[in-house]
Amino acid sequence: MDVRSLHRSRVLAQFEKLIHRTLARAQMSQQHMFYDDYAQELRLKLLEIERNFDGQALGADRIRFVAFAGRGLYWQLISLLRKEKRVLPSENIADLLDYGGGELVCTAPGETASTGMLVFIEEARRILTGDEFELFLLLCDGTWSMVELAEYYGVGRQTMYKRKEKLAGKLEKLKGLLLG
């Protein structure tokens, strides 16, 4: 192993926690399907940041480097997340959503959304976490099987059914918005 490779290995070993802290700051779970991919992208960015740093990342300027690299890694992750093309149900989500009998179901595409449904969607967005709302949208899409969703989230099929039940339970109190 040459000196340059050894130095890069030391940098990665010393600042691995910074990478995982950056992912956690962006509320990315280790069970996320692409967690390892994002971590690898951040490792590459960390090496680039270290190469362009005007001090000694492993020496006297370590604290300054952590602050500098932390900011750079976070913005790199934000940039990666913006580029990611998530599969969303539709351009107009309201056209797809309906709620009935404690189950999430889809309406036919092209149906117009009632005012109650629009209020329901906004309330759902307010009370659900980001991951829960994403799951809500994917369930309403209707093109994803539970096996595909489980693979997407990196969990078992039974766990997906439990998440779906929990989601339906959280949305139960909003049912009146659709019926009224």
PyMOL CGO cylinders between C-alpha atoms (Angstrom):
from pymol import cmd
from pymol.cgo import CYLINDER

trace = [
    CYLINDER, 0.00, 0.00, 0.00, 1.47, 3.35, -0.98, 0.3, 1, 1, 1, 1, 1, 1,
    CYLINDER, 1.47, 3.35, -0.98, 1.59, 6.40, 1.28, 0.3, 1, 1, 1, 1, 1, 1,
    CYLINDER, 1.59, 6.40, 1.28, -1.33, 8.13, -0.42, 0.3, 1, 1, 1, 1, 1, 1,
    CYLINDER, -1.33, 8.13, -0.42, -3.63, 5.09, -0.03, 0.3, 1, 1, 1, 1, 1, 1,
    CYLINDER, -3.63, 5.09, -0.03, -2.60, 4.74, 3.60, 0.3, 1, 1, 1, 1, 1, 1,
    CYLINDER, -2.60, 4.74, 3.60, -3.40, 8.40, 4.23, 0.3, 1, 1, 1, 1, 1, 1,
    CYLINDER, -3.40, 8.40, 4.23, -6.85, 8.07, 2.61, 0.3, 1, 1, 1, 1, 1, 1,
    CYLINDER, -6.85, 8.07, 2.61, -7.56, 4.97, 4.71, 0.3, 1, 1, 1, 1, 1, 1,
    CYLINDER, -7.56, 4.97, 4.71, -6.63, 6.86, 7.88, 0.3, 1, 1, 1, 1, 1, 1,
    CYLINDER, -6.63, 6.86, 7.88, -8.85, 9.81, 6.93, 0.3, 1, 1, 1, 1, 1, 1,
    CYLINDER, -8.85, 9.81, 6.93, -11.80, 7.51, 6.27, 0.3, 1, 1, 1, 1, 1, 1,
    CYLINDER, -11.80, 7.51, 6.27, -11.25, 5.60, 9.51, 0.3, 1, 1, 1, 1, 1, 1,
    CYLINDER, -11.25, 5.60, 9.51, -10.93, 8.79, 11.58, 0.3, 1, 1, 1, 1, 1, 1,
    CYLINDER, -10.93, 8.79, 11.58, -14.03, 10.47, 10.15, 0.3, 1, 1, 1, 1, 1, 1,
    CYLINDER, -14.03, 10.47, 10.15, -16.40, 7.52, 9.53, 0.3, 1, 1, 1, 1, 1, 1,
    CYLINDER, -16.40, 7.52, 9.53, -18.62, 8.69, 12.41, 0.3, 1, 1, 1, 1, 1, 1,
    CYLINDER, -18.62, 8.69, 12.41, -18.97, 12.08, 10.72, 0.3, 1, 1, 1, 1, 1, 1,
    CYLINDER, -18.97, 12.08, 10.72, -20.43, 10.36, 7.66, 0.3, 1, 1, 1, 1, 1, 1,
    CYLINDER, -20.43, 10.36, 7.66, -23.01, 8.46, 9.72, 0.3, 1, 1, 1, 1, 1, 1,
    CYLINDER, -23.01, 8.46, 9.72, -23.81, 11.56, 11.77, 0.3, 1, 1, 1, 1, 1, 1,
    CYLINDER, -23.81, 11.56, 11.77, -24.44, 13.45, 8.53, 0.3, 1, 1, 1, 1, 1, 1,
    CYLINDER, -24.44, 13.45, 8.53, -26.83, 10.75, 7.33, 0.3, 1, 1, 1, 1, 1, 1,
    CYLINDER, -26.83, 10.75, 7.33, -28.60, 10.80, 10.70, 0.3, 1, 1, 1, 1, 1, 1,
    CYLINDER, -28.60, 10.80, 10.70, -28.85, 14.60, 10.54, 0.3, 1, 1, 1, 1, 1, 1,
    CYLINDER, -28.85, 14.60, 10.54, -30.76, 14.20, 7.28, 0.3, 1, 1, 1, 1, 1, 1,
    CYLINDER, -30.76, 14.20, 7.28, -33.00, 11.66, 9.08, 0.3, 1, 1, 1, 1, 1, 1,
    CYLINDER, -33.00, 11.66, 9.08, -31.75, 8.78, 6.97, 0.3, 1, 1, 1, 1, 1, 1,
    CYLINDER, -31.75, 8.78, 6.97, -32.23, 5.48, 8.74, 0.3, 1, 1, 1, 1, 1, 1,
    CYLINDER, -32.23, 5.48, 8.74, -29.62, 2.73, 8.48, 0.3, 1, 1, 1, 1, 1, 1,
    CYLINDER, -29.62, 2.73, 8.48, -32.44, 0.53, 7.17, 0.3, 1, 1, 1, 1, 1, 1,
    CYLINDER, -32.44, 0.53, 7.17, -32.94, 2.86, 4.19, 0.3, 1, 1, 1, 1, 1, 1,
    CYLINDER, -32.94, 2.86, 4.19, -32.53, 0.98, 0.95, 0.3, 1, 1, 1, 1, 1, 1,
    CYLINDER, -32.53, 0.98, 0.95, -29.76, 3.29, -0.28, 0.3, 1, 1, 1, 1, 1, 1,
    CYLINDER, -29.76, 3.29, -0.28, -28.05, 4.06, 3.03, 0.3, 1, 1, 1, 1, 1, 1,
    CYLINDER, -28.05, 4.06, 3.03, -24.81, 2.31, 2.05, 0.3, 1, 1, 1, 1, 1, 1,
    CYLINDER, -24.81, 2.31, 2.05, -24.78, 4.03, -1.33, 0.3, 1, 1, 1, 1, 1, 1,
    CYLINDER, -24.78, 4.03, -1.33, -25.15, 7.46, 0.28, 0.3, 1, 1, 1, 1, 1, 1,
    CYLINDER, -25.15, 7.46, 0.28, -22.48, 6.59, 2.83, 0.3, 1, 1, 1, 1, 1, 1,
    CYLINDER, -22.48, 6.59, 2.83, -20.09, 5.64, 0.03, 0.3, 1, 1, 1, 1, 1, 1,
    CYLINDER, -20.09, 5.64, 0.03, -20.82, 8.87, -1.85, 0.3, 1, 1, 1, 1, 1, 1,
    CYLINDER, -20.82, 8.87, -1.85, -20.09, 10.81, 1.33, 0.3, 1, 1, 1, 1, 1, 1,
    CYLINDER, -20.09, 10.81, 1.33, -16.81, 8.92, 1.81, 0.3, 1, 1, 1, 1, 1, 1,
    CYLINDER, -16.81, 8.92, 1.81, -15.74, 10.01, -1.66, 0.3, 1, 1, 1, 1, 1, 1,
    CYLINDER, -15.74, 10.01, -1.66, -16.77, 13.59, -0.90, 0.3, 1, 1, 1, 1, 1, 1,
    CYLINDER, -16.77, 13.59, -0.90, -14.88, 13.46, 2.41, 0.3, 1, 1, 1, 1, 1, 1,
    CYLINDER, -14.88, 13.46, 2.41, -11.68, 12.51, 0.59, 0.3, 1, 1, 1, 1, 1, 1,
    CYLINDER, -11.68, 12.51, 0.59, -12.21, 15.36, -1.86, 0.3, 1, 1, 1, 1, 1, 1,
    CYLINDER, -12.21, 15.36, -1.86, -12.83, 17.82, 0.99, 0.3, 1, 1, 1, 1, 1, 1,
    CYLINDER, -12.83, 17.82, 0.99, -9.72, 16.61, 2.81, 0.3, 1, 1, 1, 1, 1, 1,
    CYLINDER, -9.72, 16.61, 2.81, -7.62, 16.92, -0.35, 0.3, 1, 1, 1, 1, 1, 1,
    CYLINDER, -7.62, 16.92, -0.35, -8.74, 20.57, -0.79, 0.3, 1, 1, 1, 1, 1, 1,
    CYLINDER, -8.74, 20.57, -0.79, -8.48, 21.45, 2.93, 0.3, 1, 1, 1, 1, 1, 1,
    CYLINDER, -8.48, 21.45, 2.93, -5.87, 24.08, 3.74, 0.3, 1, 1, 1, 1, 1, 1,
    CYLINDER, -5.87, 24.08, 3.74, -4.66, 22.46, 6.95, 0.3, 1, 1, 1, 1, 1, 1,
    CYLINDER, -4.66, 22.46, 6.95, -3.91, 19.13, 8.56, 0.3, 1, 1, 1, 1, 1, 1,
    CYLINDER, -3.91, 19.13, 8.56, -7.16, 17.17, 8.91, 0.3, 1, 1, 1, 1, 1, 1,
    CYLINDER, -7.16, 17.17, 8.91, -5.48, 14.48, 11.00, 0.3, 1, 1, 1, 1, 1, 1,
    CYLINDER, -5.48, 14.48, 11.00, -3.36, 16.90, 12.98, 0.3, 1, 1, 1, 1, 1, 1,
    CYLINDER, -3.36, 16.90, 12.98, -3.63, 20.30, 14.57, 0.3, 1, 1, 1, 1, 1, 1,
    CYLINDER, -3.63, 20.30, 14.57, -6.54, 21.45, 12.39, 0.3, 1, 1, 1, 1, 1, 1,
    CYLINDER, -6.54, 21.45, 12.39, -8.78, 18.48, 13.15, 0.3, 1, 1, 1, 1, 1, 1,
    CYLINDER, -8.78, 18.48, 13.15, -11.55, 20.48, 14.88, 0.3, 1, 1, 1, 1, 1, 1,
    CYLINDER, -11.55, 20.48, 14.88, -11.69, 23.02, 12.08, 0.3, 1, 1, 1, 1, 1, 1,
    CYLINDER, -11.69, 23.02, 12.08, -11.73, 20.20, 9.54, 0.3, 1, 1, 1, 1, 1, 1,
    CYLINDER, -11.73, 20.20, 9.54, -14.65, 18.45, 11.28, 0.3, 1, 1, 1, 1, 1, 1,
    CYLINDER, -14.65, 18.45, 11.28, -16.73, 21.63, 11.08, 0.3, 1, 1, 1, 1, 1, 1,
    CYLINDER, -16.73, 21.63, 11.08, -15.70, 22.28, 7.48, 0.3, 1, 1, 1, 1, 1, 1,
    CYLINDER, -15.70, 22.28, 7.48, -16.22, 18.68, 6.35, 0.3, 1, 1, 1, 1, 1, 1,
    CYLINDER, -16.22, 18.68, 6.35, -19.50, 18.32, 8.25, 0.3, 1, 1, 1, 1, 1, 1,
    CYLINDER, -19.50, 18.32, 8.25, -20.97, 21.23, 6.36, 0.3, 1, 1, 1, 1, 1, 1,
    CYLINDER, -20.97, 21.23, 6.36, -19.62, 19.99, 3.01, 0.3, 1, 1, 1, 1, 1, 1,
    CYLINDER, -19.62, 19.99, 3.01, -20.89, 16.45, 3.57, 0.3, 1, 1, 1, 1, 1, 1,
    CYLINDER, -20.89, 16.45, 3.57, -24.33, 17.68, 4.58, 0.3, 1, 1, 1, 1, 1, 1,
    CYLINDER, -24.33, 17.68, 4.58, -24.66, 19.82, 1.45, 0.3, 1, 1, 1, 1, 1, 1,
    CYLINDER, -24.66, 19.82, 1.45, -23.42, 16.93, -0.69, 0.3, 1, 1, 1, 1, 1, 1,
    CYLINDER, -23.42, 16.93, -0.69, -26.09, 14.68, 0.81, 0.3, 1, 1, 1, 1, 1, 1,
    CYLINDER, -26.09, 14.68, 0.81, -28.79, 17.30, 0.23, 0.3, 1, 1, 1, 1, 1, 1,
    CYLINDER, -28.79, 17.30, 0.23, -27.63, 17.56, -3.37, 0.3, 1, 1, 1, 1, 1, 1,
    CYLINDER, -27.63, 17.56, -3.37, -27.77, 13.77, -3.78, 0.3, 1, 1, 1, 1, 1, 1,
    CYLINDER, -27.77, 13.77, -3.78, -31.25, 13.61, -2.28, 0.3, 1, 1, 1, 1, 1, 1,
    CYLINDER, -31.25, 13.61, -2.28, -32.49, 16.33, -4.61, 0.3, 1, 1, 1, 1, 1, 1,
    CYLINDER, -32.49, 16.33, -4.61, -31.18, 14.42, -7.61, 0.3, 1, 1, 1, 1, 1, 1,
    CYLINDER, -31.18, 14.42, -7.61, -32.84, 11.21, -6.50, 0.3, 1, 1, 1, 1, 1, 1,
    CYLINDER, -32.84, 11.21, -6.50, -35.93, 10.63, -8.53, 0.3, 1, 1, 1, 1, 1, 1,
    CYLINDER, -35.93, 10.63, -8.53, -38.41, 9.20, -6.12, 0.3, 1, 1, 1, 1, 1, 1,
    CYLINDER, -38.41, 9.20, -6.12, -41.31, 7.30, -7.54, 0.3, 1, 1, 1, 1, 1, 1,
    CYLINDER, -41.31, 7.30, -7.54, -44.33, 9.32, -6.54, 0.3, 1, 1, 1, 1, 1, 1,
    CYLINDER, -44.33, 9.32, -6.54, -47.87, 8.27, -7.31, 0.3, 1, 1, 1, 1, 1, 1,
    CYLINDER, -47.87, 8.27, -7.31, -48.86, 11.11, -9.58, 0.3, 1, 1, 1, 1, 1, 1,
    CYLINDER, -48.86, 11.11, -9.58, -48.36, 14.73, -10.47, 0.3, 1, 1, 1, 1, 1, 1,
    CYLINDER, -48.36, 14.73, -10.47, -51.59, 15.42, -8.60, 0.3, 1, 1, 1, 1, 1, 1,
    CYLINDER, -51.59, 15.42, -8.60, -51.56, 13.21, -5.52, 0.3, 1, 1, 1, 1, 1, 1,
    CYLINDER, -51.56, 13.21, -5.52, -55.03, 14.32, -4.49, 0.3, 1, 1, 1, 1, 1, 1,
    CYLINDER, -55.03, 14.32, -4.49, -56.49, 12.58, -7.53, 0.3, 1, 1, 1, 1, 1, 1,
    CYLINDER, -56.49, 12.58, -7.53, -55.25, 9.23, -6.24, 0.3, 1, 1, 1, 1, 1, 1,
    CYLINDER, -55.25, 9.23, -6.24, -56.13, 9.25, -2.58, 0.3, 1, 1, 1, 1, 1, 1,
    CYLINDER, -56.13, 9.25, -2.58, -59.17, 7.91, -0.80, 0.3, 1, 1, 1, 1, 1, 1,
    CYLINDER, -59.17, 7.91, -0.80, -59.70, 6.38, 2.59, 0.3, 1, 1, 1, 1, 1, 1,
    CYLINDER, -59.70, 6.38, 2.59, -62.29, 3.85, 3.57, 0.3, 1, 1, 1, 1, 1, 1,
    CYLINDER, -62.29, 3.85, 3.57, -62.90, 1.31, 6.30, 0.3, 1, 1, 1, 1, 1, 1,
    CYLINDER, -62.90, 1.31, 6.30, -59.47, 1.72, 7.89, 0.3, 1, 1, 1, 1, 1, 1,
    CYLINDER, -59.47, 1.72, 7.89, -57.68, 0.70, 4.68, 0.3, 1, 1, 1, 1, 1, 1,
    CYLINDER, -57.68, 0.70, 4.68, -55.77, 2.90, 2.31, 0.3, 1, 1, 1, 1, 1, 1,
    CYLINDER, -55.77, 2.90, 2.31, -57.13, 2.55, -1.20, 0.3, 1, 1, 1, 1, 1, 1,
    CYLINDER, -57.13, 2.55, -1.20, -56.78, 4.44, -4.46, 0.3, 1, 1, 1, 1, 1, 1,
    CYLINDER, -56.78, 4.44, -4.46, -59.44, 6.16, -6.44, 0.3, 1, 1, 1, 1, 1, 1,
    CYLINDER, -59.44, 6.16, -6.44, -59.42, 5.90, -10.19, 0.3, 1, 1, 1, 1, 1, 1,
    CYLINDER, -59.42, 5.90, -10.19, -56.97, 8.28, -11.82, 0.3, 1, 1, 1, 1, 1, 1,
    CYLINDER, -56.97, 8.28, -11.82, -58.69, 11.36, -13.16, 0.3, 1, 1, 1, 1, 1, 1,
    CYLINDER, -58.69, 11.36, -13.16, -61.31, 11.55, -10.41, 0.3, 1, 1, 1, 1, 1, 1,
    CYLINDER, -61.31, 11.55, -10.41, -61.46, 15.01, -8.93, 0.3, 1, 1, 1, 1, 1, 1,
    CYLINDER, -61.46, 15.01, -8.93, -60.52, 15.42, -5.30, 0.3, 1, 1, 1, 1, 1, 1,
    CYLINDER, -60.52, 15.42, -5.30, -63.09, 16.83, -2.92, 0.3, 1, 1, 1, 1, 1, 1,
    CYLINDER, -63.09, 16.83, -2.92, -62.25, 19.67, -0.58, 0.3, 1, 1, 1, 1, 1, 1,
    CYLINDER, -62.25, 19.67, -0.58, -62.41, 17.17, 2.28, 0.3, 1, 1, 1, 1, 1, 1,
    CYLINDER, -62.41, 17.17, 2.28, -59.83, 14.99, 0.58, 0.3, 1, 1, 1, 1, 1, 1,
    CYLINDER, -59.83, 14.99, 0.58, -57.47, 17.92, 0.08, 0.3, 1, 1, 1, 1, 1, 1,
    CYLINDER, -57.47, 17.92, 0.08, -57.84, 18.82, 3.76, 0.3, 1, 1, 1, 1, 1, 1,
    CYLINDER, -57.84, 18.82, 3.76, -57.31, 15.15, 4.63, 0.3, 1, 1, 1, 1, 1, 1,
    CYLINDER, -57.31, 15.15, 4.63, -54.05, 15.06, 2.65, 0.3, 1, 1, 1, 1, 1, 1,
    CYLINDER, -54.05, 15.06, 2.65, -52.75, 18.22, 4.29, 0.3, 1, 1, 1, 1, 1, 1,
    CYLINDER, -52.75, 18.22, 4.29, -53.66, 16.94, 7.76, 0.3, 1, 1, 1, 1, 1, 1,
    CYLINDER, -53.66, 16.94, 7.76, -52.03, 13.60, 6.96, 0.3, 1, 1, 1, 1, 1, 1,
    CYLINDER, -52.03, 13.60, 6.96, -48.89, 15.43, 5.88, 0.3, 1, 1, 1, 1, 1, 1,
    CYLINDER, -48.89, 15.43, 5.88, -48.95, 17.38, 9.16, 0.3, 1, 1, 1, 1, 1, 1,
    CYLINDER, -48.95, 17.38, 9.16, -49.39, 14.43, 11.54, 0.3, 1, 1, 1, 1, 1, 1,
    CYLINDER, -49.39, 14.43, 11.54, -47.22, 11.87, 9.76, 0.3, 1, 1, 1, 1, 1, 1,
    CYLINDER, -47.22, 11.87, 9.76, -43.45, 11.82, 9.77, 0.3, 1, 1, 1, 1, 1, 1,
    CYLINDER, -43.45, 11.82, 9.77, -41.69, 12.22, 6.42, 0.3, 1, 1, 1, 1, 1, 1,
    CYLINDER, -41.69, 12.22, 6.42, -41.16, 8.47, 6.08, 0.3, 1, 1, 1, 1, 1, 1,
    CYLINDER, -41.16, 8.47, 6.08, -44.75, 7.71, 7.06, 0.3, 1, 1, 1, 1, 1, 1,
    CYLINDER, -44.75, 7.71, 7.06, -46.11, 10.20, 4.54, 0.3, 1, 1, 1, 1, 1, 1,
    CYLINDER, -46.11, 10.20, 4.54, -43.90, 8.72, 1.83, 0.3, 1, 1, 1, 1, 1, 1,
    CYLINDER, -43.90, 8.72, 1.83, -45.25, 5.26, 2.71, 0.3, 1, 1, 1, 1, 1, 1,
    CYLINDER, -45.25, 5.26, 2.71, -48.77, 6.67, 2.65, 0.3, 1, 1, 1, 1, 1, 1,
    CYLINDER, -48.77, 6.67, 2.65, -48.20, 7.95, -0.90, 0.3, 1, 1, 1, 1, 1, 1,
    CYLINDER, -48.20, 7.95, -0.90, -46.64, 4.71, -2.06, 0.3, 1, 1, 1, 1, 1, 1,
    CYLINDER, -46.64, 4.71, -2.06, -49.51, 2.68, -0.61, 0.3, 1, 1, 1, 1, 1, 1,
    CYLINDER, -49.51, 2.68, -0.61, -52.01, 4.93, -2.34, 0.3, 1, 1, 1, 1, 1, 1,
    CYLINDER, -52.01, 4.93, -2.34, -50.16, 4.58, -5.61, 0.3, 1, 1, 1, 1, 1, 1,
    CYLINDER, -50.16, 4.58, -5.61, -51.29, 0.96, -5.78, 0.3, 1, 1, 1, 1, 1, 1,
    CYLINDER, -51.29, 0.96, -5.78, -48.51, -0.18, -8.09, 0.3, 1, 1, 1, 1, 1, 1,
    CYLINDER, -48.51, -0.18, -8.09, -46.22, -1.36, -5.29, 0.3, 1, 1, 1, 1, 1, 1,
    CYLINDER, -46.22, -1.36, -5.29, -46.68, -4.80, -3.74, 0.3, 1, 1, 1, 1, 1, 1,
    CYLINDER, -46.68, -4.80, -3.74, -45.93, -5.26, -0.05, 0.3, 1, 1, 1, 1, 1, 1,
    CYLINDER, -45.93, -5.26, -0.05, -42.86, -7.29, -1.03, 0.3, 1, 1, 1, 1, 1, 1,
    CYLINDER, -42.86, -7.29, -1.03, -41.58, -4.42, -3.20, 0.3, 1, 1, 1, 1, 1, 1,
    CYLINDER, -41.58, -4.42, -3.20, -42.25, -1.90, -0.44, 0.3, 1, 1, 1, 1, 1, 1,
    CYLINDER, -42.25, -1.90, -0.44, -40.47, -4.12, 2.09, 0.3, 1, 1, 1, 1, 1, 1,
    CYLINDER, -40.47, -4.12, 2.09, -37.47, -4.33, -0.24, 0.3, 1, 1, 1, 1, 1, 1,
    CYLINDER, -37.47, -4.33, -0.24, -37.55, -0.56, -0.85, 0.3, 1, 1, 1, 1, 1, 1,
    CYLINDER, -37.55, -0.56, -0.85, -37.47, 0.13, 2.90, 0.3, 1, 1, 1, 1, 1, 1,
    CYLINDER, -37.47, 0.13, 2.90, -35.10, -2.73, 3.67, 0.3, 1, 1, 1, 1, 1, 1,
    CYLINDER, -35.10, -2.73, 3.67, -37.45, -4.51, 6.07, 0.3, 1, 1, 1, 1, 1, 1,
    CYLINDER, -37.45, -4.51, 6.07, -39.46, -7.73, 6.10, 0.3, 1, 1, 1, 1, 1, 1,
    CYLINDER, -39.46, -7.73, 6.10, -42.92, -8.11, 4.60, 0.3, 1, 1, 1, 1, 1, 1,
    CYLINDER, -42.92, -8.11, 4.60, -44.55, -8.56, 8.02, 0.3, 1, 1, 1, 1, 1, 1,
    CYLINDER, -44.55, -8.56, 8.02, -42.92, -5.33, 9.19, 0.3, 1, 1, 1, 1, 1, 1,
    CYLINDER, -42.92, -5.33, 9.19, -44.47, -3.55, 6.20, 0.3, 1, 1, 1, 1, 1, 1,
    CYLINDER, -44.47, -3.55, 6.20, -47.91, -4.88, 7.13, 0.3, 1, 1, 1, 1, 1, 1,
    CYLINDER, -47.91, -4.88, 7.13, -47.40, -3.61, 10.68, 0.3, 1, 1, 1, 1, 1, 1,
    CYLINDER, -47.40, -3.61, 10.68, -46.32, -0.19, 9.37, 0.3, 1, 1, 1, 1, 1, 1,
    CYLINDER, -46.32, -0.19, 9.37, -49.39, -0.10, 7.15, 0.3, 1, 1, 1, 1, 1, 1,
    CYLINDER, -49.39, -0.10, 7.15, -51.66, -0.93, 10.11, 0.3, 1, 1, 1, 1, 1, 1,
    CYLINDER, -51.66, -0.93, 10.11, -49.97, 1.73, 12.24, 0.3, 1, 1, 1, 1, 1, 1,
    CYLINDER, -49.97, 1.73, 12.24, -50.39, 4.25, 9.45, 0.3, 1, 1, 1, 1, 1, 1,
    CYLINDER, -50.39, 4.25, 9.45, -54.08, 3.43, 9.04, 0.3, 1, 1, 1, 1, 1, 1,
    CYLINDER, -54.08, 3.43, 9.04, -54.49, 3.78, 12.82, 0.3, 1, 1, 1, 1, 1, 1,
    CYLINDER, -54.49, 3.78, 12.82, -52.92, 7.25, 12.77, 0.3, 1, 1, 1, 1, 1, 1,
    CYLINDER, -52.92, 7.25, 12.77, -55.17, 8.31, 9.90, 0.3, 1, 1, 1, 1, 1, 1,
    CYLINDER, -55.17, 8.31, 9.90, -58.34, 6.88, 11.48, 0.3, 1, 1, 1, 1, 1, 1,
    CYLINDER, -58.34, 6.88, 11.48, -58.95, 10.11, 13.39, 0.3, 1, 1, 1, 1, 1, 1,
    CYLINDER, -58.95, 10.11, 13.39, -58.96, 12.03, 10.09, 0.3, 1, 1, 1, 1, 1, 1,
    CYLINDER, -58.96, 12.03, 10.09, -61.69, 9.87, 8.57, 0.3, 1, 1, 1, 1, 1, 1,
    CYLINDER, -61.69, 9.87, 8.57, -64.34, 12.48, 9.33, 0.3, 1, 1, 1, 1, 1, 1,
    CYLINDER, -64.34, 12.48, 9.33, -62.69, 14.91, 6.92, 0.3, 1, 1, 1, 1, 1, 1,
    CYLINDER, -62.69, 14.91, 6.92, -63.57, 12.61, 4.04, 0.3, 1, 1, 1, 1, 1, 1,
    CYLINDER, -63.57, 12.61, 4.04, -67.06, 11.74, 5.20, 0.3, 1, 1, 1, 1, 1, 1,
    CYLINDER, -67.06, 11.74, 5.20, -68.11, 15.33, 5.94, 0.3, 1, 1, 1, 1, 1, 1,
]
cmd.load_cgo(trace, "trace")
